[in-house]
Amino acid sequence: MDFNDTKEEAAFRTEVKAWIDANAPTYLAESLVASGFGSTGTGDKDPLAEAKMWQKKKSDAGWACIQWPEEYGGRGATPMESVIWNQEEGFYSKLSGTFIIGQGMCAPTLMAYADEDQKRRYLPKLASGEEVWCQLFSEPQGGSDLAGLRTRAERDGDNWVINGQKIWTSGAQYSDFGILITRTDPEVPKHRGLTMFFLDMKSPGIDIRPIKQANGESGFNEVYFDNVIVPDAQRLGEVGGGWQVSLTTLMNERLAIGGGIATGFPEIKALVETLPMGDGFAIDNPAVRSKLADWYAKTAGLRNTAARAMTALSKGEVPGPENSIGKLVAGGMMQDIAKYAIDLQGLKGVIVDPELAVSSARFQAMLLRSPAVRIEGGTDQILRNIIAERVLGLPEDMRADKGIPFSQIPSNTGSTGKTSTSR
């Protein structure tokens, strides 16, 4: 693979760079660069408002979701042009984190299953950031087993009545719409009784409760449904075909999350180059250099794996189970780097005040956010099973509930968990 720009790509990069230089919110640059993991630093300005303004400015100039077709809010760009845009947008892309679920996971599902009028109504506003979407999948009793969900949808003429609960829903508190997977038939095996919808998050009967996280943020939410009415026209796919629809979402989820996880390698490299240790800096220590070399190799592997995925997309292929590799490696690497960086700093490593701490307490924020990274979008264990079974072709895990009607599967009401799985 040739990583150098072609003549056309170089010209495109020049065009992108010129537009960003002329239009980027430079007043946010310092805050964005210094922002911790799991948060978007915008100083004293509202992060959601700033994210929407930047996204709308990009959209108005034709730089939002550039790979999407023009009629849906994009510009029909190639995958490599999308890579170039992401590279040049740099730290300003942190503002786009608000829209990653809607644009990276919900939108591909709408493109595959919504009707044409719905695509033209919802996708352009999703691309421009005018409307924010969330993904309503995980449930308290399901743990890592998405197909074990219990939120019910019952037919009532041209509508469906939804009752149940979702958990760990990122961004639900400020979302306008969401995609929702429900159980419509409990008398068939669990994977066959599911149906997918999209709905207005302001619908009567929806109760959103933010979850306080260890890092002080509340990005995740519990969402309760009490006789929520959803028109059948907002069903995605066939009744009972929700599992296949969810696979579209999940494969794009792992591509979107895995390709965008910050591993912490640039930060640990910058730290060891300036951190005093013995007679020199930490980077002069052989043990530190060995660790750095290992993480550099993993970083290169992640970069090349992402390039392979982009090559597949450029050939018209859909994201596959191999994209689980990126999230699996990056999530664990992020946690390991954070722990090691804090240990290297000694007592200074426990200071969480960005004004006093080395590297503005980024590693503390990284460590507190990293467990969520290893759970959201598929736990490490689930991803290993996916890679083993669907990439390497190893035998499937034994499942005691295989082929049993969902209503006959014992319920473990005490289990809790986060994430979705494509098993």
TIVEXTI-186481 format. One record per residue (C-alpha): residue in three letters; chain; x, y, z. Coordinates in Angstrom, 3 decimals. Layout:
> r,c,xx,yy,zz
> ALA,A,X,Y,Z
...
This chain:
> r,c,xx,yy,zz
> MET,A,0.000,0.000,0.000
> ASP,A,1.301,3.450,-0.953
> PHE,A,0.701,5.942,1.858
> ASN,A,1.878,8.929,-0.185
> ASP,A,-0.681,11.321,-1.686
> THR,A,-1.381,11.097,-5.372
> LYS,A,-1.319,14.358,-7.319
> GLU,A,-5.098,14.637,-6.953
> GLU,A,-4.983,13.817,-3.237
> ALA,A,-2.271,16.391,-2.631
> ALA,A,-4.419,19.046,-4.318
> PHE,A,-7.386,17.985,-2.198
> ARG,A,-5.268,18.188,0.966
> THR,A,-4.207,21.733,0.049
> GLU,A,-7.860,22.711,-0.441
> VAL,A,-8.853,21.177,2.915
> LYS,A,-5.987,22.809,4.781
> ALA,A,-6.776,26.225,3.340
> TRP,A,-10.431,25.994,4.347
> ILE,A,-9.650,24.811,7.892
> ASP,A,-7.022,27.529,8.338
> ALA,A,-9.599,30.137,7.296
> ASN,A,-12.608,28.793,9.201
> ALA,A,-11.556,26.746,12.251
> PRO,A,-12.626,28.033,15.707
> THR,A,-9.100,29.004,16.704
> TYR,A,-10.393,30.544,19.933
> LEU,A,-10.978,26.954,21.123
> ALA,A,-7.588,25.597,20.052
> GLU,A,-5.831,25.847,23.425
> SER,A,-8.750,24.282,25.314
> LEU,A,-9.158,21.467,22.792
> VAL,A,-5.465,20.569,22.843
> ALA,A,-5.449,20.485,26.643
> SER,A,-8.780,18.661,27.039
> GLY,A,-8.782,15.347,28.860
> PHE,A,-10.000,11.994,27.634
> GLY,A,-13.765,11.500,27.648
> SER,A,-14.484,15.234,27.484
> THR,A,-14.358,18.036,24.933
> GLY,A,-12.488,21.043,26.262
> THR,A,-14.140,24.295,25.228
> GLY,A,-13.134,26.469,28.173
> ASP,A,-16.049,28.524,29.478
> LYS,A,-18.131,27.895,26.355
> ASP,A,-20.892,25.305,26.011
> PRO,A,-19.377,22.194,24.330
> LEU,A,-22.611,21.108,22.628
> ALA,A,-23.254,24.569,21.196
> GLU,A,-19.652,24.853,19.963
> ALA,A,-19.800,21.374,18.422
> LYS,A,-23.011,22.216,16.584
> MET,A,-21.628,25.524,15.280
> TRP,A,-18.480,23.872,13.905
> GLN,A,-20.457,21.024,12.353
> LYS,A,-22.930,23.406,10.727
> LYS,A,-20.113,25.544,9.338
> LYS,A,-18.529,22.416,7.849
> SER,A,-21.870,21.311,6.430
> ASP,A,-22.640,24.659,4.826
> ALA,A,-19.285,24.517,3.031
> GLY,A,-19.652,20.873,1.983
> TRP,A,-17.158,19.418,4.486
> ALA,A,-19.492,17.400,6.727
> CYS,A,-19.666,13.600,6.335
> ILE,A,-17.861,14.042,3.045
> GLN,A,-18.134,10.354,2.031
> TRP,A,-21.935,10.474,2.091
> PRO,A,-23.845,11.060,-1.152
> GLU,A,-24.556,14.732,-1.849
> GLU,A,-28.320,14.238,-1.586
> TYR,A,-27.858,13.081,2.020
> GLY,A,-25.620,15.940,3.134
> GLY,A,-22.167,14.780,2.000
> ARG,A,-20.071,15.447,-1.080
> GLY,A,-19.499,11.946,-2.479
> ALA,A,-15.814,11.973,-1.501
> THR,A,-13.565,8.935,-1.723
> PRO,A,-12.420,7.060,1.405
> MET,A,-8.921,8.480,0.993
> GLU,A,-10.304,12.009,0.782
> SER,A,-12.133,11.294,4.035
> VAL,A,-8.841,10.189,5.615
> ILE,A,-7.156,13.381,4.414
> TRP,A,-9.943,15.504,5.871
> ASN,A,-9.645,13.760,9.246
> GLN,A,-5.875,14.221,9.264
> GLU,A,-6.080,17.929,8.500
> GLU,A,-8.977,18.644,10.872
> GLY,A,-6.684,17.456,13.675
> PHE,A,-7.674,18.390,17.228
> TYR,A,-10.721,20.274,15.968
> SER,A,-12.195,16.829,15.298
> LYS,A,-12.729,16.541,19.067
> LEU,A,-15.777,18.726,18.496
> SER,A,-17.191,16.024,16.227
> GLY,A,-17.316,13.465,19.045
> THR,A,-20.851,14.619,19.809
> PHE,A,-21.999,13.242,16.463
> ILE,A,-20.004,10.000,16.179
> ILE,A,-22.913,7.759,17.178
> GLY,A,-25.389,9.401,14.846
> GLN,A,-23.060,9.763,11.884
> GLY,A,-20.984,6.614,12.366
> MET,A,-23.630,4.130,13.552
> CYS,A,-27.202,5.376,13.104
> ALA,A,-26.697,6.891,9.647
> PRO,A,-25.395,3.695,7.970
> THR,A,-28.419,1.863,9.400
> LEU,A,-30.798,4.500,8.034
> MET,A,-29.064,4.386,4.660
> ALA,A,-29.551,0.614,4.522
> TYR,A,-33.123,0.335,5.831
> ALA,A,-35.002,3.678,5.831
> ASP,A,-37.130,4.673,2.852
> GLU,A,-35.959,7.394,0.485
> ASP,A,-38.135,10.135,1.950
> GLN,A,-36.808,9.366,5.439
> LYS,A,-33.203,9.416,4.236
> ARG,A,-33.659,12.823,2.642
> ARG,A,-35.443,14.132,5.735
> TYR,A,-33.090,12.895,8.469
> LEU,A,-29.605,12.364,7.006
> PRO,A,-28.810,15.959,5.941
> LYS,A,-29.714,17.316,9.393
> LEU,A,-27.715,14.503,10.980
> ALA,A,-24.718,15.437,8.845
> SER,A,-25.022,19.137,9.672
> GLY,A,-25.301,18.533,13.413
> GLU,A,-28.706,20.193,13.575
> GLU,A,-30.112,16.929,14.937
> VAL,A,-28.248,14.560,17.254
> TRP,A,-28.923,10.810,17.356
> CYS,A,-28.256,8.098,19.940
> GLN,A,-28.249,4.299,19.924
> LEU,A,-30.627,2.491,22.306
> PHE,A,-29.282,-1.063,22.532
> SER,A,-27.835,-2.184,25.900
> GLU,A,-30.017,-3.275,28.812
> PRO,A,-29.384,-3.973,32.529
> GLN,A,-30.392,-7.645,32.319
> GLY,A,-28.685,-8.269,28.981
> GLY,A,-25.096,-7.592,29.983
> SER,A,-22.928,-8.233,26.936
> ASP,A,-25.694,-10.229,25.239
> LEU,A,-27.612,-7.812,23.031
> ALA,A,-29.986,-10.561,21.897
> GLY,A,-31.019,-11.005,25.546
> LEU,A,-32.864,-7.666,25.547
> ARG,A,-36.296,-7.413,27.192
> THR,A,-37.669,-4.051,26.058
> ARG,A,-41.020,-4.953,24.468
> ALA,A,-42.735,-3.521,21.403
> GLU,A,-46.388,-4.542,20.937
> ARG,A,-48.379,-3.831,17.787
> ASP,A,-51.385,-1.505,18.077
> GLY,A,-52.783,-0.877,14.613
> ASP,A,-50.363,1.347,12.700
> ASN,A,-48.324,1.999,15.841
> TRP,A,-46.157,0.110,18.299
> VAL,A,-46.228,0.542,22.074
> ILE,A,-42.787,0.401,23.711
> ASN,A,-42.126,-0.521,27.350
> GLY,A,-38.793,-1.276,28.987
> GLN,A,-35.389,0.141,29.822
> LYS,A,-32.075,0.807,28.095
> ILE,A,-28.801,1.664,29.804
> TRP,A,-25.398,3.175,29.005
> THR,A,-26.939,5.233,26.196
> SER,A,-24.337,7.828,25.244
> GLY,A,-25.667,11.313,24.604
> ALA,A,-29.342,10.467,25.206
> GLN,A,-29.775,13.616,27.299
> TYR,A,-29.182,15.898,24.301
> SER,A,-30.294,13.630,21.436
> ASP,A,-33.210,14.461,19.159
> PHE,A,-33.684,10.959,17.745
> GLY,A,-32.481,7.434,18.409
> ILE,A,-32.474,3.965,16.901
> LEU,A,-34.085,1.386,19.178
> ILE,A,-34.027,-2.408,19.113
> THR,A,-36.902,-4.173,20.828
> ARG,A,-38.386,-7.623,21.390
> THR,A,-41.575,-8.176,19.407
> ASP,A,-41.891,-11.961,19.749
> PRO,A,-40.732,-13.749,22.919
> GLU,A,-41.911,-17.157,21.678
> VAL,A,-39.070,-17.679,19.195
> PRO,A,-35.295,-17.995,19.807
> LYS,A,-33.856,-14.723,21.058
> HIS,A,-32.145,-13.605,17.840
> ARG,A,-35.323,-14.067,15.760
> GLY,A,-37.830,-12.078,17.808
> LEU,A,-36.262,-8.605,17.527
> THR,A,-37.420,-5.528,15.596
> MET,A,-35.643,-2.188,15.053
> PHE,A,-37.223,1.291,15.056
> PHE,A,-36.148,4.902,15.112
> LEU,A,-37.961,7.365,17.336
> ASP,A,-38.169,10.942,18.543
> MET,A,-36.365,11.191,21.891
> LYS,A,-38.861,13.846,23.003
> SER,A,-41.767,11.391,22.701
> PRO,A,-44.155,11.204,25.690
> GLY,A,-43.236,8.375,28.053
> ILE,A,-39.438,8.609,27.649
> ASP,A,-37.512,9.274,30.864
> ILE,A,-33.755,9.936,30.567
> ARG,A,-31.548,9.708,33.676
> PRO,A,-27.818,10.558,33.380
> ILE,A,-25.340,8.192,35.074
> LYS,A,-22.553,9.747,37.131
> GLN,A,-19.204,8.295,36.027
> ALA,A,-15.927,7.863,37.901
> ASN,A,-14.358,10.718,35.929
> GLY,A,-17.096,13.147,36.986
> GLU,A,-18.780,13.153,33.578
> SER,A,-22.321,11.988,32.810
> GLY,A,-22.114,10.985,29.182
> PHE,A,-24.014,7.721,29.685
> ASN,A,-27.698,7.464,30.569
> GLU,A,-30.500,5.169,31.619
> VAL,A,-33.541,5.507,29.363
> TYR,A,-36.998,4.299,30.435
> PHE,A,-39.946,3.697,28.091
> ASP,A,-43.469,3.838,29.504
> ASN,A,-46.082,3.173,26.785
> VAL,A,-44.090,5.125,24.202
> ILE,A,-45.874,5.240,20.828
> VAL,A,-43.795,4.686,17.682
> PRO,A,-45.424,4.624,14.209
> ASP,A,-44.874,1.474,12.162
> ALA,A,-43.565,3.778,9.418
> GLN,A,-40.492,4.244,11.636
> ARG,A,-39.670,0.548,11.657
> LEU,A,-36.286,-0.320,10.127
> GLY,A,-36.333,-3.677,8.390
> GLU,A,-38.834,-6.474,8.757
> VAL,A,-40.760,-7.384,11.895
> GLY,A,-38.583,-10.003,13.570
> GLY,A,-35.597,-9.011,11.429
> GLY,A,-34.061,-6.622,13.932
> TRP,A,-30.988,-8.750,14.540
> GLN,A,-29.833,-8.408,10.944
> VAL,A,-30.501,-4.674,11.088
> SER,A,-28.507,-4.406,14.324
> LEU,A,-25.518,-6.084,12.677
> THR,A,-25.284,-3.145,10.268
> THR,A,-25.155,-0.808,13.262
> LEU,A,-22.683,-2.951,15.197
> MET,A,-20.184,-3.431,12.386
> ASN,A,-20.153,0.311,11.736
> GLU,A,-19.966,0.950,15.491
> ARG,A,-16.751,-1.012,15.828
> LEU,A,-15.301,0.678,12.775
> ALA,A,-16.243,4.134,14.095
> ILE,A,-15.101,3.507,17.683
> GLY,A,-12.033,1.410,16.859
> GLY,A,-10.805,3.884,14.290
> GLY,A,-11.190,6.835,16.621
> ILE,A,-9.901,5.652,19.996
> ALA,A,-7.036,7.718,21.379
> THR,A,-4.428,5.229,22.578
> GLY,A,-2.337,7.748,24.516
> PHE,A,0.887,6.961,22.645
> PRO,A,1.689,10.548,21.574
> GLU,A,1.066,11.672,25.156
> ILE,A,3.295,9.023,26.782
> LYS,A,6.046,9.744,24.252
> ALA,A,5.903,13.463,25.048
> LEU,A,5.924,12.719,28.783
> VAL,A,8.980,10.451,28.840
> GLU,A,10.932,12.878,26.679
> THR,A,10.630,15.595,29.335
> LEU,A,10.175,13.714,32.644
> PRO,A,13.371,13.777,34.793
> MET,A,14.491,10.307,35.894
> GLY,A,17.877,9.581,37.478
> ASP,A,20.685,11.257,35.530
> GLY,A,18.536,12.080,32.513
> PHE,A,15.019,11.860,31.225
> ALA,A,12.704,8.855,31.408
> ILE,A,13.213,8.084,27.725
> ASP,A,16.902,7.389,28.404
> ASN,A,15.949,4.459,30.657
> PRO,A,16.140,1.079,28.802
> ALA,A,12.991,-0.253,30.495
> VAL,A,11.024,2.824,29.466
> ARG,A,12.355,2.622,25.919
> SER,A,11.299,-1.027,25.735
> LYS,A,7.762,-0.144,26.754
> LEU,A,7.694,2.719,24.270
> ALA,A,8.889,0.461,21.454
> ASP,A,6.125,-2.041,22.177
> TRP,A,3.458,0.645,22.105
> TYR,A,4.924,2.153,18.948
> ALA,A,4.617,-1.231,17.224
> LYS,A,0.978,-1.522,18.310
> THR,A,0.278,2.024,17.152
> ALA,A,1.720,1.217,13.723
> GLY,A,-0.375,-1.940,13.590
> LEU,A,-3.533,0.004,14.403
> ARG,A,-2.727,2.587,11.756
> ASN,A,-2.177,-0.071,9.099
> THR,A,-5.283,-2.004,10.149
> ALA,A,-7.324,1.186,9.772
> ALA,A,-5.783,1.738,6.349
> ARG,A,-6.789,-1.794,5.372
> ALA,A,-10.374,-1.046,6.421
> MET,A,-10.368,2.148,4.373
> THR,A,-9.055,0.221,1.359
> ALA,A,-11.921,-2.258,1.721
> LEU,A,-14.441,0.586,1.929
> SER,A,-12.956,2.178,-1.186
> LYS,A,-13.732,-1.077,-3.029
> GLY,A,-17.362,-0.949,-1.940
> GLU,A,-17.063,-3.582,0.784
> VAL,A,-18.974,-3.264,4.069
> PRO,A,-17.287,-3.175,7.500
> GLY,A,-16.653,-6.690,8.762
> PRO,A,-15.835,-8.443,12.046
> GLU,A,-12.111,-7.808,11.574
> ASN,A,-12.728,-4.218,12.681
> SER,A,-13.133,-5.564,16.212
> ILE,A,-9.322,-5.802,16.328
> GLY,A,-8.811,-2.034,16.440
> LYS,A,-11.006,-1.431,19.472
> LEU,A,-9.700,-4.476,21.309
> VAL,A,-6.065,-3.378,20.985
> ALA,A,-6.585,0.363,21.406
> GLY,A,-8.776,0.084,24.499
> GLY,A,-6.322,-2.080,26.446
> MET,A,-3.380,-0.018,25.255
> MET,A,-5.000,3.188,26.488
> GLN,A,-5.463,1.743,29.977
> ASP,A,-1.930,0.313,30.142
> ILE,A,-0.349,3.588,29.045
> ALA,A,-2.346,5.580,31.588
> LYS,A,-1.319,3.304,34.456
> TYR,A,2.342,3.330,33.415
> ALA,A,2.446,7.119,33.001
> ILE,A,0.965,7.666,36.455
> ASP,A,3.455,5.222,38.010
> LEU,A,6.370,6.983,36.287
> GLN,A,5.348,10.296,37.822
> GLY,A,5.454,8.940,41.376
> LEU,A,3.449,10.991,43.867
> LYS,A,2.851,13.635,41.208
> GLY,A,0.875,11.042,39.302
> VAL,A,-2.057,11.209,41.712
> ILE,A,-2.606,14.964,41.295
> VAL,A,-5.777,15.545,39.296
> ASP,A,-5.779,19.341,39.159
> PRO,A,-4.894,20.195,35.528
> GLU,A,-3.230,23.407,36.721
> LEU,A,-0.769,21.483,38.936
> ALA,A,-0.409,18.024,37.409
> VAL,A,2.198,16.902,34.900
> SER,A,0.672,16.830,31.394
> SER,A,-2.441,18.640,32.712
> ALA,A,-3.737,15.474,34.408
> ARG,A,-4.440,13.860,31.030
> PHE,A,-3.308,10.440,32.194
> GLN,A,-5.592,10.554,35.209
> ALA,A,-8.505,11.397,32.936
> MET,A,-7.405,8.670,30.522
> LEU,A,-7.295,6.041,33.268
> LEU,A,-10.751,6.943,34.561
> ARG,A,-12.223,6.831,31.043
> SER,A,-10.457,3.669,29.858
> PRO,A,-12.741,1.074,31.510
> ALA,A,-15.674,2.468,29.515
> VAL,A,-13.631,2.181,26.308
> ARG,A,-13.079,-1.521,26.980
> ILE,A,-16.808,-2.083,27.507
> GLU,A,-18.697,0.189,25.098
> GLY,A,-19.250,-1.192,21.619
> GLY,A,-18.395,-4.728,22.753
> THR,A,-16.408,-5.946,25.753
> ASP,A,-12.906,-7.329,25.277
> GLN,A,-14.246,-10.854,25.815
> ILE,A,-16.987,-10.459,23.216
> LEU,A,-14.549,-9.003,20.690
> ARG,A,-12.145,-11.896,21.219
> ASN,A,-14.970,-14.338,20.538
> ILE,A,-15.925,-12.443,17.374
> ILE,A,-12.342,-12.465,16.124
> ALA,A,-11.924,-16.141,17.000
> GLU,A,-15.157,-17.338,15.419
> ARG,A,-15.780,-14.952,12.541
> VAL,A,-12.259,-13.950,11.503
> LEU,A,-10.126,-16.981,12.412
> GLY,A,-12.872,-19.564,11.882
> LEU,A,-12.464,-21.278,15.260
> PRO,A,-15.337,-23.328,16.751
> GLU,A,-18.194,-21.390,18.313
> ASP,A,-18.643,-21.114,22.049
> MET,A,-21.286,-23.446,23.455
> ARG,A,-24.582,-21.638,24.141
> ALA,A,-27.111,-23.274,26.419
> ASP,A,-29.907,-21.042,25.124
> LYS,A,-29.396,-21.798,21.425
> GLY,A,-32.688,-22.571,19.697
> ILE,A,-34.778,-22.084,22.856
> PRO,A,-37.743,-19.663,22.761
> PHE,A,-36.787,-16.483,24.578
> SER,A,-39.702,-16.803,27.004
> GLN,A,-38.227,-20.083,28.291
> ILE,A,-34.742,-18.715,29.037
> PRO,A,-34.242,-18.136,32.792
> SER,A,-33.886,-14.485,33.714
> ASN,A,-30.972,-13.318,35.856
> THR,A,-32.487,-10.125,37.214
> GLY,A,-29.352,-9.309,39.187
> SER,A,-27.010,-9.021,36.221
> THR,A,-25.952,-5.698,34.838
> GLY,A,-23.721,-4.763,31.998
> LYS,A,-22.872,-2.438,29.163
> THR,A,-22.467,-3.067,25.521
> SER,A,-23.727,-4.818,22.504
> THR,A,-22.545,-7.956,20.798
> SER,A,-22.879,-9.406,17.336
> ARG,A,-22.766,-13.034,18.440
